[in-house]
Amino acid sequence: MSTPDPDDAGLWRFLADPAHLTMDLRTATAHCARALGLRRAVVYLVDIQQRQLVPQTAVAPPAPVDGSLAGWAYRTQSLRVEESGASGGITAWFPLVDGAERLGVLAVHETALTASSLTRGRALASLLAMMITSKRAYEDSFVRRTRTERMQLPAELLRALLPPRTIGDGNVVSTAVLEPAYEVGGDAFDHALTETTLHVAVLDAMGHDLASGLTTTVSLAACRNARRTGADLPTLVRSVDEALSSWLPDKFCTAVVAQLDLATGVLRWANCGHPAPILIRDQRVIIDAMEREADPPMGLPFLLSPHPRRTHEIALEPGDRVLMYTDGVVEARTREAKLLGLERFADYVIRATAGGELAPESLRRLIHSLLAMQDGRLRDDATLLMFEWRPPS
């Protein structure tokens, strides 16, 4: 029977003590770092727009995601080390990742780094990432520290229902961004995994107010309800049609809803009055690969149509990325007051994904490029969701 390393006795006592379950993050970080024999550790959480890393203590300033070693660790999900400056010693920046979702970074300050302290730092980062994910649903301190301005009511309604920004397993990663972060009205995304399938959806309700948020909320709930009962794609979309026509008969919602078979790479999707997804292969946009005639939007418009919903199918290749978006993206205006348009948007996609970066980082850079083009303010909601199929060799 194996026994723990004597040096790990403090960690074992910490984990065995039920009191650690109710500690706030700052206290838990300090106690766990001490139990691991680490000098000092500080958690930095990324803000909602992924522009800065905000420390969970007042003694340290925020670090920009672009232009700092802390940000480099966040962007690449890899360890970075630097000298601690006037205070002496070394700071190691560990990425905080829960599954596939990037949460922030952990700064571990040591007099000197050893193989043992690096291993313990990684262990602490893994433990804290799980703790953050479990606590942030009910601890508002996480939310407050990751917002830089007040959230408007329609955005608050929708964001309460959104899944994690990034999900994934050994076969696929799906990641999404939603802007304007604090004022979004009718846009939303959804993604979920089963043992065999990735389910994704991008939705856009008409309007830009609380009623739009309610329309999207009902659509999301109907989609999830059907998905969780094992419904196939046509049945799932019909469930949304019926829910909207029953509860909000004067509202409708455009959407692309898709299911990816993780073993074969076969992608099936339904387009309900929405822009067609974009296929990216070998860092190139495959023009019109997923262009199909769209069905009517979800809700009463379809139930009044004499034609059934259509389901489309395409076989992905390993490494393919599929980008889904709302019309607020291509209807954005350049500084010259011209519409962005699909052609220029495709060019942005190519440049954002050409560096071989992780999919979440490509999408972060892409939405920031679009925001920079409009001086940080979009005229309409803009949602981007990109997933990458990468089965084991």
N, C-alpha and C positions, 0 to 999 in steps of 0.2 A: 504493500500500500504506500503510495507516494505521500510525502508531506511537504508543506509549503516551505520555501526558502525562509530561514529565520529573519532575513531583512524585510520580508513581506508581512510579518506578523501584525504591524500597525494597520496595513490595508485590510487584512482579514478581519481585524477587530472593527474597523470602520464599516465594512460591508455587512458584518453580522449584527451591528447595532441598529435596531429599528428606528432610532432617532434620526438617522441620516435620510430617511425617506421623506421627512417633513422639513428638512433644512431648505432655506432659500439657496439659490445658485451660488451666490458669493461665499456664503458660509461653507457650503458643501465643497466648493473648489478649494478653499483654504484648508479645510480639515483633510480632504483626500490628498492634496499635495503634501501636507505634513506627514500623513500616513505612508506616503510613497518615498519619503526622504528627499523631496524636492524643495528648493529654497523658497521660490515664490511662483505663483501661476495666476494669470489674468485671462479671463474669457472676453473675446471680442465677437459681437454678433453683427452680421451684415444688415444694413438698413434695407427697407422695403424695395428701394430702387437699385440696390447693389452698387452704391457709389462710395460708401465709407463703412469702415469697421468700427463699431461703437463699443468701448470697454464697459464692462459691468462693474466698474469701480471709478470713483471720481478722481483718482490720483493719476490717471493716464489720459492723454488726449486721443480723439478718434484718429484712425489711420486711413488714408485714401485707398480704395481698392486698386486704382491705377496710380502707380508711382511710389509704392512702398514695398518693403520686403514682406510685411504682413499681407498686403494685397496680392503679392506674387504667390504666396503660399495658398491663399484663397483661390486665385484664378487657376492655378495649375494642380491644386490638391496634392501638393508635395511639401516636404520639409524645407525650411529656409533658416539659416543661422547668421547672426550678426553680432558684433561686439556691442556691449551695452553703453558705450560712450563714457561720460564722466563718472558714472556710478561703478564702472568696471564690471568685469565678468562677461557672460555670454547670454544672449537671448535666442532661444529656439522657437520658431513659429511652426506650430503643428496645425494642419487643416482640421476643422471640426466638421465631420461628414457623418450623417446618419443614413445608412443605405447608400443612396445616390444623391441625396440632397445636401447641398453646401449650406452650412449654418453660419460659419464664421471661422475664426482661428483661435488657437490657444497659445499665449505667450508664456514660456517657461524660462525664468531667469535663474541662472546658475553661475557659480564662481568659475566652473570649468565643466565642459560636457564630456561625458564618458559614454561608452556603449550602454551601460546600465541606466544612466539617466535618460538617454534617448528612448530606450525601451519603456521606461516608466512614464515618460512624457507621452508616448503614443498610447499607452494604456489609459492614462488620465484623459486624453482627448477622446478616446472611444467611449469611456464611461460618461463623460460630461455630455457628449453628443446625444446619447440615449436619454440622459436626465433632462436636457433642454427640450427634446421632442415630447417627452411625457408631461412636462410642466407648462409649456407655453400655451396650451389650450385653455388654461384656467388662471395663469398668473399674468396679470396685466403689465407687470414690470417689464416683461420681455417686449410686449407690443409698444409700450411707451418709448423704450430706448431705441427701437428700430424705426420710429417714425420721425420725420423731420418737419412735418406740418400737420395741421388738423385734417382728419379724414372726413369727407362729406358723407351724409347719411346713406345715399344709394351705394356708394363704394363700401361702406361699413357692412351693409346688408349682404352684398355679394361676396366680399372677402371672407366673411364668416363661414361661407360654404365651400370655398375653393380647397382643392387638395394641396398637398405639398408642391412646391414649385418644380421639383425634379423627383422622378421615381425611376427605378430600374432594377435589373438583376443581371445575371451573366449573359443574357441574350439580347437585351434591349435597354435603352435609356430614353426616357421621354422628359422634356423640359419645356417650360412655358414662362412667358412674361406678359404683363398686363399694364397698359398705360392709357390715360394718365393715372398714376398710382393712387392718388387721393380723391379723384373726381369721377372715376369710371361709373357709367350708368347701366348699360345694357349688355356689355361684353362679358364673356366668361369662358373658362376652359375646364376640362375634366380629363383625367387619365387614371387608369387603374389596371392592376395586373391580376391574372389568375395563373395557375400552373401552366396553361397552354396559350394564353391570349393576352395581348395588350389591347385595352379599350381606350379610345381617345375621342374627344369631341371638342369642337370650338363653336360657340354660339354667339349670336348677335341679335338682340331684341330691338325692335323699332323704338326710336326715341332715345332720350338721354336724361331720364328722371327716375323717380322712385318707382313709378309704374313699370318702366323698362326693367328695373332690377327685379321686380316681382315676377315679370314674365320670364326672365331668365332663371329665376329661382325655381319656379314651377317646372320649367323645362329640364333643369338639372335634376330635380327630385324625381321626375317621371323617368328620365333616362336611367338613373341609378336604380330605381325600383325595379324596372324591367330587367336591367343587366344582372341584378343580384338574384333574380329568379331563374336565370339561365336562358333568357329570351334571345332568339337569334336577331340579326340586325334589322330585318324588315319589321318584326314584331316590336322591337325596341323603339324604332322611329314612330310606328303607329301609336304606341303608348303615349308618346309626347304629343302627337296630333290630338289624341282624344282628351288628354289632360288639359291642354290649352283651350280646346273648343268647349270643354265643360266648365272650366273655372274662369277663363279670361277670353270669352268668345270674340271680343273686339281687338285682341292683340295677336301678334304672330312673331315668329322668331326664325331667322335663317340659321343654318348650321351645316357643318360637315361632321358626320359620325362615322367612325371607322373601327375595324377590328383587325388586328394583325396576328396571324398564326405564327407563334414563336418558333415552331419546329421547321416549317416549310418556307416562311417568308411571304406567304400569300396574304395580300392586303385586300380587304373588302370594305367598301365605303358607300355611303349614301350622301348625296349633295342636295340639300334642301334650300335652294335659292341663294347659295353662298359662293364666294370665289373658290375656284378650283385649287386643290393643293398643288404644291410644287415638289417635284422629285429632284433630288441632288445626288448625283452619282459621280464618283471620282473627282469631287470638287468642281463639278460642272452642273449647271441647271439643265435638265433634260426638258426642252421646251415642249409644252402640250402633252407630256406623257400622261397626265391625269386630267386633262381637259375633257369634260363630258357635259352634255346638256343638263342643266340643273332642273330638278323638280321644284314645285311651288314651296314656299316657306312652310314651316311646321305650324300647325294650328288649323283654324277653320278654313283658310284658303285651300289647303289640300283636300279636306273632307268634301269640299264643293267641286273638286276636280273629278272628271270621269276616268282619269288614268291612274293606274297603280304606281306606287313608289318603285323606283329602279335601284338595284344594287350593282355596283361596278366592282371589278376585280383586276388586280395587277400582281405580278410576281416580283418581289424585291430581290436584289442581290446583296450579299453580305457587305456591310459598310454603307449601304444606301441610307440617306436621310430624307425624310418627308416633312415638309414645312406647311403648316396650315395657318391661316391668318384671316382676320376680319377686314372688311373693306375700308376701315379707317386707316389702314396701313397705306394702301395704294392711293387713297384720296387725300393723303397728307400733301401739303404744299411746300415746295422748295422756297429758299429765301427770295428767289426771283418771282414768287407767287404763281409758279407753274405746278400743276398736279404732278405728283411723283410718278404715277403710272406703273403698270406692271413691268415694263422693260427696265426702267431705272431701278425699281425695287429688286428685280432679279439680279441686277448688277451689284447692289448692296449685299444681297445674299451671297453671291459668289465671293466677294471680297471678305465678308465676315467669316466664311467657312473655309477659306483657302489656306489657312495657316496650320491645319492639322490639330486644332485645339479640341478640347473636350466640348461636347455638344452644349452643355449649359453656358460655357464661356462664349462660344460663338453666338448664342442667342442674346446674351447680355450685351455684347459689343454691337450686335445688329440693332437692338432697340435703342441703344445710346446714340448710334449714328443717326437714326431717324429723328430722335429728339433734338440732337445738335443741329440738324438741318432746319428745325423749326424753332430754334432758340428755346428749347426745353418745354414747349407747350404744343400739344396736338389739338387740332380742331375737332376731332372725334375720337372715340375709343379705338384703341389699337391693341389687338391680342395676337401673339405669336405662339405657336406650339410646334416644336420640332422633335421628332423621334428618330432614333438611329437603330437599325437592326444589325446586330453584330454577334451572330451565333458563334460558338466555339468552333475552331477549325476541325 
